[in-house]
Amino acid sequence: MKEIKQVTWRSPSNIALVKYWGKKSGIQISANPSISFTFENCYSETSVALLPKETKGKDIELRFYFDGKSNLAFQLKMIQFFDSIKKEFPILTQYGLLIHSANSFPHSSGIASSASAMSALSMALCDLQEQMSSRKLSADKFLQRASHFARLGSGSAARSVYPYIAQWGKTKHIKGSSDEYALPFEKNLHKVFRDFQNTILIASSEEKKVSSRVGHSLMKTNPFAKTRYAQAEKNLKELTVALKKGDLEKFGAITEEEAMTLHALMMCSTPSFVLMAPSSLTMIQKIRAFREETKLPVYFTLDAGGPIFTCFIPKTSAKR
């Protein structure tokens, strides 16, 4: 069937430095502000094509392929997402949709594939809607709109529309911050962080044991939730200062504390989950021992998946 219009967008995943964990009431509203580095080489590439509709009415007609194969589970999730935003995107019911998506990294491994996938998809939809309506936004407004809709699909996806570093969640510490969309933080970034070297180590080939959606919901009854949200606000305030000043030691201390806190929260939830792979704990010990021995500013973080272990080091130090 001949395509009417097609666009392709590539969007990277991201790794939170101050973690988003727990939700407020509303659709994908974070219980605490977060900030993240954007990966360069871990991305999703998504093509969205508009086709003539085969049936009349407001039903969504979608064919979805992941890595070249039909994926019904993903397709059903996508239809649910499209149903929630179809008023803002008339093209979703005016045309048939053909979507191809692929990742440059393993799915469900601990790297936020939903962040990159929903970010790429949202930018593609915003692009198509603009082209079909001839209403063009400024570059800043386009990204803000894409960030808003990406958030509705996956909270952390709000941050993935921006390169380098992004902040999401209303906080008094950052002017213009919002629960509805993320903000770029690049202009405030010290030069030492602009060429940070990031290494991702896959500690285990197993898929993560519990979805992020379930993990977020467990914060509603977590006995340490209130303390955690206060900690996140404090860490965000101090980390943004460190990012502006180029304070590597403070950056490392907060980033590692956030990683360990995230996993501690899951261990203290009901039911309890241990998401940190044994090999990740070994890596933590080796990183800390290496840092102590060499005095090189090498730091780590982990996301909720556990098997993915991310190391940071300044480019100048990496050459030594």
N, C-alpha and C positions, 0 to 999 in steps of 0.2 A: 504494500500500500504506500502510495506516494506521501512523503512527509510534507507538511505545510511549513514548518519552521523547526529548527533544531539548534540548541546551544549546548556547549560543554564547559563545565567549570571544574577546576581542581582546587581543593581546599585541604589544608594540613590539619592534623590532630594537634593537641596541645597537652602540656603537662602542668597541672596546677602546682603552684608554689605554696600559696595559702589555699587550702582545700575547700571545695564546695561539698558539704555533706549534711543533708537534712533540708527539708523544704517547709516553707510557710504555706498557708492556705492560698489557693489560686493555682493557675496553670504554670508549672515549672518556675516557681519563684523560690530562690535560694534563701535558706534560713540565715546565711551569713555571707558577707562579701568574699570574693575570691580573686586571685590574680594568677596568670599563667604565662609560661613561655610557649611560643608556638613552634612546633617542629617544622623543619624545612623539607625533609625527605620522607616523612610518614604522612601520606596524604590519601584522600579519596578523589577519584576522578569520575564525574557523573555527567552523562549526556541525557538530556530530556528532549524528546521530539514530540511535536503536536501532529496528530493524525486526524483525518475526518472521522467523526463519531459514527459508530455502527448502529446505535439506537438513539431514540429521542428521549428527552427528559433530563433530570438533574443527577442521574447516577454517574459515578466516576468509572471510566473505562481505562484500565491500566494493565499494561504488560511490563513486568519488571524482571531484569536479569542482573544477577550478581556474579562477577567473574565469568560472564558468558553463559551462565546457566540460569534457568528459571528458578526462582526462589519464592515459594508461596508464603512462607512465614514472614519474610521481609515485605512482600507485596501487601499482605493484610495489614501490617503495621503502617505501611505507607498510605494505604487507603484511609485508615483511621485518622492519620495526620492530615491528609487532604480534606477529609470531611470537616475537620475543625477549622480550616482556614479558607474554605471555598468561597465564602462571602467576599473575602479580600482578593481572591484570585479567580475571577470569572472563567479564565481559560481552563480551569480544572474540570468544569462541567460542560464547557462549550466544545471541547475537543477530546479526542482519544489521546492517551499518553503512552509513550514507549520510553522506558528508562533503562539505561545500562549503567552500572556502577562497578567500580573495582578499587581495591586498596593496594597500596605499595607495601603493606605490612600485614601480619596475620590478624584475622578477625577473632574477637573474643579472647585476646591474649593478655589484655591489661592496658594496651594502648587504647585511647578513647576513639574507637572506630565510629561510634555514634556521633561524636563531635565533628569529625571530618566529613562524614557522610551527610549529616543533616545540614551542615554549613554549606557544602557544595550544592546540595539540592535546593536549599533556600535561595542561594545566589542565582542558580539557574532559573528558578521560578520568577524571581524578581526581574531578571533580565528579559525573560520571555514576556512577562506582563508589560514591561516597558515597551518592548518592540511592537507588541500587538495593539497597544493603546496609544502609542506615540507620545507618551508622557514621560519625559526623562528627568530623573533626579540628579542632583549634584553627586559627586563621588562620595562625599561624607554621608549624605542622606541615604544614598543607595546602600552603603555598608551598614548603616544604623538600622535600616529597614530589614535587611537580610539577617542581621544579628537578632532582631526581635523575633522573626519567624523561625530562625534556626533554634532559638531558645525553646520555642513551643514543642519542637521535636525532641530536643535533648538539651538540658540546661547548659552543659559545658560547651555545646556547639555555638552558643552566643559569642564565645571568645575566639573561636577558630576563624572568623572572617577577617581577623586582623593579623598582620605579620608581627614578628618579634615578640610582643608582649601585650596582654590585654587584661582589663579589669572588669569584673561584672558584680553587680549587687550594690544596692544603695548603702552608702556609708558617709558619715560626716567628714571623713578624712580625705575624700576625693571629690572635688567640685564637679558637678554634672553627672555623678554616678547614678545608676538606675537599676532597678530590679527588672526592667523590661528589656534591656539590651546592654551589651558590653561597650566599653570604651577603649580606644587604643591608648597605650601608655608609652609609646615609643619616644615621643618628644622629651619625656622626662628621664629617659634612660641614660645612665652614665656610659661613656665609651667602652669601659671595661666589659660591660655586659652585651655590647652590640655584636661582638664576634665570639661569644661564648661557645666553646666546644661541648657538644652534647653527645654522649654515647649511650645507646640503649642495649642493655644486656638481657637476653631472654633466659631467665633462670629455670623455666619449666615450659614444656610444650603443652601442658594441660590447660584447658579452658578454665576461666575463673569459676569458682564454685557457687557464687551468688551474684545475681545481677545488681547493677548500681541502683536500679529502681527499688529493689527490696532493701538494699542497704540504707538508702535514704529514709524509707518508711520506718525502719527500726529506730531511727533517732527520736521518734515521737515518744517512745517509752524508755529511752536510754537515760539512766540516772545522772549521767554527766553532761547531758545536752546543754543545759544553761551555762555551765562552766565553759564548755567547748565554744559556744558562740561568742562569749566574752573574750576567750583566748584568740579566736579568729580575728576579731576587731582589733585587738591589741597587736597581733602579729602583722596584720595588713598595714597598720599605721607605721610600725617600725620597719617593715620590709620596704615599703615605698620610699622611705627616707634612705635606706641602705642602697636601693637601686639608683636613686638620684646622686648619691655621694660616691658610689663605687666602693662601698664597704663590703668587701668579700667575706670577711669573717662573720659579720652580722647576717649577711645573706645566707651563708651556709648554716649557721646555727638555727635560724628560723625555718629554713627549708627542710632541714632534717627533723626538727621538732614536729613540724606539720605532718611529715610522712609517718613518723612513729605514732603520733596522736591518732591519725586516721585508723591505723590498724588496731590500736588499743581500744578505740571506740567500738570496733566490730567485735573484739574479744569480750567487751563488757555488755553487748547487746543481748536481748532475749528474743529468739535463740541466739546463741553465741557462734561466731564464725572465726576461724583462724585462716586468714587469706594470705599471709606471708609465707612464701615457699621456704623450706629449710635452707635451700641454696642462697636465697636472698639474705637470710640472716648471716650466713657465712661471708657473703659479699660485703655486708655492712661492716663486719669485724675487720675484713681485709682493707677496706677503704679507710677506715679510721686508723688502722695501724700504719698504713702507707702514708697517710697525711701526717701523722705524728713523726714518722721517721724522716720523711723528705721535706716537711714544712710546705709542701705544695698545696694550694687551695683547691683540693678536689672534694666535691660534695655530692650527696646522693638524694634522690627522692624515690618514692614508690607511689603508685596509684592504687586504687582499690583492688585491681586484679592480682597483685602480688607477684606473679611471675615476671613482670617487667620491672627492670631496675634501671634507673636513669642516673648517669653521672654527669656532673658539670665541672668544667675547668676552663679558666681563661685561655685564650689562644696563645698568648705569650708564654704561659706556663706549660702548655701542651707541647711546645717545641723543645723543651729542655730534656 
